[in-house]
């Protein structure tokens, strides 16, 4: 008798080429178009359509225009509160970053499995969140050195630090500064991966209990299914919170580059 198939909770994170991989070689590097790339493209297209629909500039704004203006105003207030007036020039970047992560997180939660499709949450991969973090960190370094030159290093010696403690404090602050992109990427990656992993494990319980008989299905399957609904609602909240945290920390790091504090 064939072994009963089991739910593999890690399978949902597997990156797979959509059109084969052998022919997609450039200079020895595989550039196959993957499911992760597909959902990045989908997120970018949906975000572009969302923004385009809200840029009509109507005197009496419709729902789409109000939604886009609300998100833009939210990001503008976030930057002004944490950077000041100088933060307004970063609105396009932080808005794009915030909305891209938000759409990626939410689209990855779509229950497309009921129609035989699989939504892929690419923010559950450290390579993706790492690139976004490095991009933000690069802006911080470019702005910091362009605006302050080598005086940017004063960021690592807080005002009033005793002379004897200055070398030690400098090293500690420098290491803390260099760890920022890693922690920024890790936070988003872990939060999204953990939530999807938990949902997959619980779905395995529901499937297994439904095959074990009516009693087990009622005793285990139904409560687990109800728990999954609650966790899905929580995951929607986590999706929004993680996008906000990423944007907020980016704003705080840019503030260090702009104002050296």
C-alpha positions as YAML, in Angstrom:
chain: A
units: angstrom
residues:
- id: 1
  name: UNK
  ca: [0.00, 0.00, 0.00]
- id: 2
  name: UNK
  ca: [1.35, 3.44, -0.90]
- id: 3
  name: UNK
  ca: [2.37, 5.60, 1.99]
- id: 4
  name: UNK
  ca: [-0.13, 8.30, 2.87]
- id: 5
  name: UNK
  ca: [0.93, 11.73, 1.65]
- id: 6
  name: UNK
  ca: [1.84, 14.15, 4.37]
- id: 7
  name: UNK
  ca: [1.64, 17.92, 4.42]
- id: 8
  name: UNK
  ca: [5.12, 19.39, 4.16]
- id: 9
  name: UNK
  ca: [4.96, 22.82, 5.88]
- id: 10
  name: UNK
  ca: [8.22, 23.94, 4.24]
- id: 11
  name: UNK
  ca: [7.14, 23.16, 0.68]
- id: 12
  name: UNK
  ca: [5.30, 26.50, 0.41]
- id: 13
  name: UNK
  ca: [8.64, 28.33, 0.63]
- id: 14
  name: UNK
  ca: [10.28, 26.40, -2.21]
- id: 15
  name: UNK
  ca: [11.43, 28.60, -5.10]
- id: 16
  name: UNK
  ca: [10.72, 26.83, -8.38]
- id: 17
  name: UNK
  ca: [11.41, 27.85, -12.00]
- id: 18
  name: UNK
  ca: [8.21, 28.25, -13.99]
- id: 19
  name: UNK
  ca: [9.54, 27.55, -17.46]
- id: 20
  name: UNK
  ca: [12.39, 25.16, -16.72]
- id: 21
  name: UNK
  ca: [15.89, 26.19, -15.70]
- id: 22
  name: UNK
  ca: [18.35, 24.55, -18.09]
- id: 23
  name: UNK
  ca: [17.97, 27.13, -20.87]
- id: 24
  name: UNK
  ca: [18.11, 30.11, -18.52]
- id: 25
  name: UNK
  ca: [21.87, 30.41, -18.18]
- id: 26
  name: UNK
  ca: [23.87, 33.65, -18.60]
- id: 27
  name: UNK
  ca: [27.61, 33.60, -17.94]
- id: 28
  name: UNK
  ca: [27.15, 30.49, -15.82]
- id: 29
  name: UNK
  ca: [24.38, 32.02, -13.71]
- id: 30
  name: UNK
  ca: [20.85, 30.67, -13.63]
- id: 31
  name: UNK
  ca: [18.32, 33.45, -14.29]
- id: 32
  name: UNK
  ca: [15.19, 31.31, -14.56]
- id: 33
  name: UNK
  ca: [11.87, 33.08, -13.98]
- id: 34
  name: UNK
  ca: [10.61, 31.66, -10.69]
- id: 35
  name: UNK
  ca: [7.40, 31.67, -8.68]
- id: 36
  name: UNK
  ca: [9.03, 34.23, -6.39]
- id: 37
  name: UNK
  ca: [9.77, 36.54, -9.33]
- id: 38
  name: UNK
  ca: [6.22, 36.07, -10.59]
- id: 39
  name: UNK
  ca: [4.70, 37.23, -7.32]
- id: 40
  name: UNK
  ca: [7.11, 40.16, -7.13]
- id: 41
  name: UNK
  ca: [5.86, 41.15, -10.57]
- id: 42
  name: UNK
  ca: [2.23, 40.67, -9.54]
- id: 43
  name: UNK
  ca: [2.75, 42.80, -6.42]
- id: 44
  name: UNK
  ca: [4.43, 45.54, -8.45]
- id: 45
  name: UNK
  ca: [1.67, 45.51, -11.10]
- id: 46
  name: UNK
  ca: [-1.14, 45.55, -8.52]
- id: 47
  name: UNK
  ca: [0.59, 48.38, -6.67]
- id: 48
  name: UNK
  ca: [1.04, 50.30, -9.93]
- id: 49
  name: UNK
  ca: [-2.64, 49.88, -10.82]
- id: 50
  name: UNK
  ca: [-3.66, 50.91, -7.31]
- id: 51
  name: UNK
  ca: [-1.62, 54.12, -7.47]
- id: 52
  name: UNK
  ca: [-2.64, 54.88, -11.06]
- id: 53
  name: UNK
  ca: [-6.32, 54.55, -10.15]
- id: 54
  name: UNK
  ca: [-5.83, 57.09, -7.38]
- id: 55
  name: UNK
  ca: [-3.98, 59.71, -9.44]
- id: 56
  name: UNK
  ca: [-6.97, 61.09, -11.31]
- id: 57
  name: UNK
  ca: [-6.86, 64.34, -9.32]
- id: 58
  name: UNK
  ca: [-10.63, 64.70, -9.11]
- id: 59
  name: UNK
  ca: [-12.00, 67.66, -7.17]
- id: 60
  name: UNK
  ca: [-14.28, 65.27, -5.31]
- id: 61
  name: UNK
  ca: [-12.06, 62.23, -4.77]
- id: 62
  name: UNK
  ca: [-13.43, 58.75, -5.23]
- id: 63
  name: UNK
  ca: [-12.63, 55.79, -3.04]
- id: 64
  name: UNK
  ca: [-9.43, 54.84, -4.88]
- id: 65
  name: UNK
  ca: [-8.11, 58.38, -4.85]
- id: 66
  name: UNK
  ca: [-8.94, 58.74, -1.15]
- id: 67
  name: UNK
  ca: [-7.16, 55.46, -0.41]
- id: 68
  name: UNK
  ca: [-3.98, 56.48, -2.25]
- id: 69
  name: UNK
  ca: [-4.03, 59.95, -0.69]
- id: 70
  name: UNK
  ca: [-4.55, 58.42, 2.75]
- id: 71
  name: UNK
  ca: [-1.55, 56.11, 2.37]
- id: 72
  name: UNK
  ca: [0.57, 58.93, 0.95]
- id: 73
  name: UNK
  ca: [-0.43, 61.22, 3.80]
- id: 74
  name: UNK
  ca: [0.32, 58.47, 6.30]
- id: 75
  name: UNK
  ca: [3.85, 58.01, 4.96]
- id: 76
  name: UNK
  ca: [4.36, 61.80, 4.75]
- id: 77
  name: UNK
  ca: [3.34, 62.21, 8.40]
- id: 78
  name: UNK
  ca: [5.59, 59.30, 9.37]
- id: 79
  name: UNK
  ca: [8.63, 60.90, 7.74]
- id: 80
  name: UNK
  ca: [7.90, 64.40, 9.03]
- id: 81
  name: UNK
  ca: [7.48, 63.09, 12.57]
- id: 82
  name: UNK
  ca: [10.78, 61.21, 12.50]
- id: 83
  name: UNK
  ca: [12.97, 63.29, 10.19]
- id: 84
  name: UNK
  ca: [11.37, 66.71, 9.96]
- id: 85
  name: UNK
  ca: [10.75, 68.81, 6.87]
- id: 86
  name: UNK
  ca: [13.77, 67.21, 5.20]
- id: 87
  name: UNK
  ca: [11.91, 63.91, 5.22]
- id: 88
  name: UNK
  ca: [9.46, 64.98, 2.50]
- id: 89
  name: UNK
  ca: [11.93, 64.21, -0.27]
- id: 90
  name: UNK
  ca: [11.98, 60.57, 0.84]
- id: 91
  name: UNK
  ca: [8.20, 60.14, 0.54]
- id: 92
  name: UNK
  ca: [8.34, 58.45, -2.93]
- id: 93
  name: UNK
  ca: [10.88, 55.87, -1.78]
- id: 94
  name: UNK
  ca: [9.37, 55.07, 1.63]
- id: 95
  name: UNK
  ca: [5.85, 55.05, 0.18]
- id: 96
  name: UNK
  ca: [6.92, 52.59, -2.52]
- id: 97
  name: UNK
  ca: [8.76, 50.46, 0.05]
- id: 98
  name: UNK
  ca: [5.85, 50.41, 2.49]
- id: 99
  name: UNK
  ca: [3.20, 49.67, -0.12]
- id: 100
  name: UNK
  ca: [5.28, 47.03, -1.92]
- id: 101
  name: UNK
  ca: [5.86, 45.10, 1.31]
- id: 102
  name: UNK
  ca: [2.21, 45.53, 2.35]
- id: 103
  name: UNK
  ca: [0.89, 44.26, -0.97]
- id: 104
  name: UNK
  ca: [3.39, 41.38, -0.99]
- id: 105
  name: UNK
  ca: [2.35, 40.31, 2.50]
- id: 106
  name: UNK
  ca: [-1.39, 40.56, 1.85]
- id: 107
  name: UNK
  ca: [-1.31, 38.92, -1.59]
- id: 108
  name: UNK
  ca: [0.62, 36.02, -0.08]
- id: 109
  name: UNK
  ca: [-2.32, 35.35, 2.24]
- id: 110
  name: UNK
  ca: [-4.88, 34.98, -0.53]
- id: 111
  name: UNK
  ca: [-6.63, 31.55, -0.24]
- id: 112
  name: UNK
  ca: [-5.94, 30.63, -3.85]
- id: 113
  name: UNK
  ca: [-5.45, 27.00, -2.90]
- id: 114
  name: UNK
  ca: [-9.22, 26.47, -3.22]
- id: 115
  name: UNK
  ca: [-8.86, 26.99, -6.99]
- id: 116
  name: UNK
  ca: [-5.66, 24.99, -7.35]
- id: 117
  name: UNK
  ca: [-3.22, 27.92, -7.28]
- id: 118
  name: UNK
  ca: [-0.55, 28.76, -4.72]
- id: 119
  name: UNK
  ca: [0.06, 32.30, -3.51]
- id: 120
  name: UNK
  ca: [3.77, 32.80, -2.82]
- id: 121
  name: UNK
  ca: [4.89, 35.16, -0.08]
- id: 122
  name: UNK
  ca: [8.33, 36.25, -1.26]
- id: 123
  name: UNK
  ca: [8.87, 38.37, 1.88]
- id: 124
  name: UNK
  ca: [9.23, 35.04, 3.71]
- id: 125
  name: UNK
  ca: [12.67, 34.72, 2.06]
- id: 126
  name: UNK
  ca: [15.67, 36.40, 3.67]
- id: 127
  name: UNK
  ca: [17.25, 37.09, 0.27]
- id: 128
  name: UNK
  ca: [14.33, 39.36, -0.66]
- id: 129
  name: UNK
  ca: [14.02, 41.17, 2.64]
- id: 130
  name: UNK
  ca: [17.81, 41.42, 2.73]
- id: 131
  name: UNK
  ca: [17.91, 43.25, -0.61]
- id: 132
  name: UNK
  ca: [15.22, 45.68, 0.57]
- id: 133
  name: UNK
  ca: [17.17, 46.29, 3.79]
- id: 134
  name: UNK
  ca: [20.45, 46.81, 1.91]
- id: 135
  name: UNK
  ca: [18.70, 49.28, -0.39]
- id: 136
  name: UNK
  ca: [17.49, 51.33, 2.58]
- id: 137
  name: UNK
  ca: [20.88, 51.07, 4.28]
- id: 138
  name: UNK
  ca: [22.62, 52.21, 1.10]
- id: 139
  name: UNK
  ca: [20.45, 55.34, 1.02]
- id: 140
  name: UNK
  ca: [21.43, 56.05, 4.62]
- id: 141
  name: UNK
  ca: [25.15, 55.75, 3.80]
- id: 142
  name: UNK
  ca: [24.90, 57.83, 0.63]
- id: 143
  name: UNK
  ca: [22.92, 60.60, 2.32]
- id: 144
  name: UNK
  ca: [25.11, 60.55, 5.42]
- id: 145
  name: UNK
  ca: [28.44, 60.89, 3.61]
- id: 146
  name: UNK
  ca: [27.07, 63.24, 0.92]
- id: 147
  name: UNK
  ca: [25.66, 65.65, 3.49]
- id: 148
  name: UNK
  ca: [28.21, 65.39, 6.31]
- id: 149
  name: UNK
  ca: [31.35, 63.87, 4.81]
- id: 150
  name: UNK
  ca: [33.59, 62.18, 7.35]
- id: 151
  name: UNK
  ca: [31.72, 64.06, 10.10]
- id: 152
  name: UNK
  ca: [29.13, 61.30, 9.61]
- id: 153
  name: UNK
  ca: [31.33, 59.13, 11.84]
- id: 154
  name: UNK
  ca: [30.41, 61.40, 14.76]
- id: 155
  name: UNK
  ca: [27.13, 59.48, 14.78]
- id: 156
  name: UNK
  ca: [29.03, 56.66, 16.50]
- id: 157
  name: UNK
  ca: [30.27, 58.83, 19.38]
- id: 158
  name: UNK
  ca: [27.30, 60.26, 21.32]
- id: 159
  name: UNK
  ca: [27.66, 63.81, 22.56]
- id: 160
  name: UNK
  ca: [29.19, 63.96, 26.02]
- id: 161
  name: UNK
  ca: [31.03, 60.63, 25.77]
- id: 162
  name: UNK
  ca: [34.17, 60.63, 28.02]
- id: 163
  name: UNK
  ca: [37.42, 60.68, 26.04]
- id: 164
  name: UNK
  ca: [38.64, 57.40, 27.54]
- id: 165
  name: UNK
  ca: [35.39, 55.68, 26.64]
- id: 166
  name: UNK
  ca: [35.21, 57.10, 23.11]
- id: 167
  name: UNK
  ca: [37.11, 54.27, 21.30]
- id: 168
  name: UNK
  ca: [35.04, 51.57, 22.99]
- id: 169
  name: UNK
  ca: [31.75, 53.41, 22.40]
- id: 170
  name: UNK
  ca: [32.73, 54.03, 18.76]
- id: 171
  name: UNK
  ca: [33.27, 50.32, 18.13]
- id: 172
  name: UNK
  ca: [30.03, 49.33, 19.86]
- id: 173
  name: UNK
  ca: [27.99, 51.95, 17.98]
- id: 174
  name: UNK
  ca: [29.63, 51.05, 14.67]
- id: 175
  name: UNK
  ca: [28.85, 47.35, 15.10]
- id: 176
  name: UNK
  ca: [25.29, 48.22, 16.11]
- id: 177
  name: UNK
  ca: [24.97, 50.41, 13.01]
- id: 178
  name: UNK
  ca: [26.32, 47.71, 10.67]
- id: 179
  name: UNK
  ca: [23.91, 45.12, 12.10]
- id: 180
  name: UNK
  ca: [20.91, 47.29, 11.22]
- id: 181
  name: UNK
  ca: [20.26, 45.91, 7.72]
- id: 182
  name: UNK
  ca: [20.51, 42.34, 9.03]
- id: 183
  name: UNK
  ca: [18.02, 42.95, 11.84]
- id: 184
  name: UNK
  ca: [15.72, 44.91, 9.52]
- id: 185
  name: UNK
  ca: [15.61, 42.05, 7.02]
- id: 186
  name: UNK
  ca: [15.44, 39.32, 9.66]
- id: 187
  name: UNK
  ca: [12.43, 40.85, 11.42]
- id: 188
  name: UNK
  ca: [10.23, 40.84, 8.32]
- id: 189
  name: UNK
  ca: [11.46, 37.45, 7.11]
- id: 190
  name: UNK
  ca: [10.86, 35.68, 10.44]
- id: 191
  name: UNK
  ca: [7.43, 37.23, 11.01]
- id: 192
  name: UNK
  ca: [6.09, 36.23, 7.61]
- id: 193
  name: UNK
  ca: [7.67, 32.79, 7.56]
- id: 194
  name: UNK
  ca: [6.49, 31.90, 11.06]
- id: 195
  name: UNK
  ca: [2.88, 32.83, 10.36]
- id: 196
  name: UNK
  ca: [2.67, 30.85, 7.13]
- id: 197
  name: UNK
  ca: [4.43, 27.90, 8.73]
- id: 198
  name: UNK
  ca: [1.90, 27.83, 11.57]
- id: 199
  name: UNK
  ca: [-1.05, 27.98, 9.17]
- id: 200
  name: UNK
  ca: [0.39, 25.11, 7.13]
- id: 201
  name: UNK
  ca: [0.88, 22.96, 10.23]
- id: 202
  name: UNK
  ca: [-2.67, 23.64, 11.42]
- id: 203
  name: UNK
  ca: [-4.06, 22.84, 7.97]
- id: 204
  name: UNK
  ca: [-2.26, 19.49, 8.25]
- id: 205
  name: UNK
  ca: [-4.10, 18.84, 11.51]
- id: 206
  name: UNK
  ca: [-7.43, 19.64, 9.85]
- id: 207
  name: UNK
  ca: [-6.75, 17.34, 6.91]
- id: 208
  name: UNK
  ca: [-5.51, 14.49, 9.11]
- id: 209
  name: UNK
  ca: [-8.41, 14.75, 11.54]
- id: 210
  name: UNK
  ca: [-10.96, 14.78, 8.70]
- id: 211
  name: UNK
  ca: [-9.56, 11.43, 7.51]
- id: 212
  name: UNK
  ca: [-9.50, 9.92, 11.00]
- id: 213
  name: UNK
  ca: [-13.26, 9.72, 11.44]
- id: 214
  name: UNK
  ca: [-16.22, 11.88, 12.35]
- id: 215
  name: UNK
  ca: [-15.41, 11.95, 16.07]
- id: 216
  name: UNK
  ca: [-11.84, 13.07, 15.60]
- id: 217
  name: UNK
  ca: [-12.93, 15.55, 12.94]
- id: 218
  name: UNK
  ca: [-15.44, 17.17, 15.28]
- id: 219
  name: UNK
  ca: [-13.13, 17.10, 18.30]
- id: 220
  name: UNK
  ca: [-9.92, 18.22, 16.61]
- id: 221
  name: UNK
  ca: [-10.66, 19.39, 13.08]
- id: 222
  name: UNK
  ca: [-13.34, 22.00, 13.76]
- id: 223
  name: UNK
  ca: [-11.54, 23.75, 16.66]
- id: 224
  name: UNK
  ca: [-8.33, 23.76, 14.63]
- id: 225
  name: UNK
  ca: [-10.14, 25.22, 11.62]
- id: 226
  name: UNK
  ca: [-11.65, 27.97, 13.78]
- id: 227
  name: UNK
  ca: [-8.19, 28.65, 15.18]
- id: 228
  name: UNK
  ca: [-6.88, 28.96, 11.62]
- id: 229
  name: UNK
  ca: [-9.51, 31.61, 10.86]
- id: 230
  name: UNK
  ca: [-8.38, 33.61, 13.89]
- id: 231
  name: UNK
  ca: [-4.73, 33.26, 12.93]
- id: 232
  name: UNK
  ca: [-5.50, 34.37, 9.36]
- id: 233
  name: UNK
  ca: [-7.04, 37.55, 10.77]
- id: 234
  name: UNK
  ca: [-3.97, 37.99, 12.95]
- id: 235
  name: UNK
  ca: [-1.72, 37.44, 9.92]
- id: 236
  name: UNK
  ca: [-3.46, 40.29, 8.09]
- id: 237
  name: UNK
  ca: [-2.61, 42.51, 11.04]
- id: 238
  name: UNK
  ca: [0.97, 41.23, 11.08]
- id: 239
  name: UNK
  ca: [1.25, 41.90, 7.33]
- id: 240
  name: UNK
  ca: [0.35, 45.56, 7.86]
- id: 241
  name: UNK
  ca: [2.41, 45.95, 11.05]
- id: 242
  name: UNK
  ca: [5.55, 44.49, 9.48]
- id: 243
  name: UNK
  ca: [5.27, 46.82, 6.48]
- id: 244
  name: UNK
  ca: [4.85, 49.74, 8.89]
- id: 245
  name: UNK
  ca: [7.80, 48.67, 11.05]
- id: 246
  name: UNK
  ca: [10.04, 48.34, 7.99]
- id: 247
  name: UNK
  ca: [9.05, 51.82, 6.81]
- id: 248
  name: UNK
  ca: [9.38, 53.30, 10.31]
- id: 249
  name: UNK
  ca: [12.85, 51.89, 10.91]
- id: 250
  name: UNK
  ca: [13.91, 53.08, 7.46]
- id: 251
  name: UNK
  ca: [12.72, 56.57, 8.41]
- id: 252
  name: UNK
  ca: [14.60, 56.43, 11.71]
- id: 253
  name: UNK
  ca: [17.81, 55.32, 9.98]
- id: 254
  name: UNK
  ca: [17.49, 58.08, 7.38]
- id: 255
  name: UNK
  ca: [16.99, 60.53, 10.24]
- id: 256
  name: UNK
  ca: [20.42, 59.52, 11.58]
- id: 257
  name: UNK
  ca: [21.92, 60.32, 8.18]
- id: 258
  name: UNK
  ca: [20.12, 63.64, 7.89]
- id: 259
  name: UNK
  ca: [20.44, 64.93, 11.44]
- id: 260
  name: UNK
  ca: [23.22, 62.80, 13.00]
- id: 261
  name: UNK
  ca: [21.16, 61.79, 16.02]
...
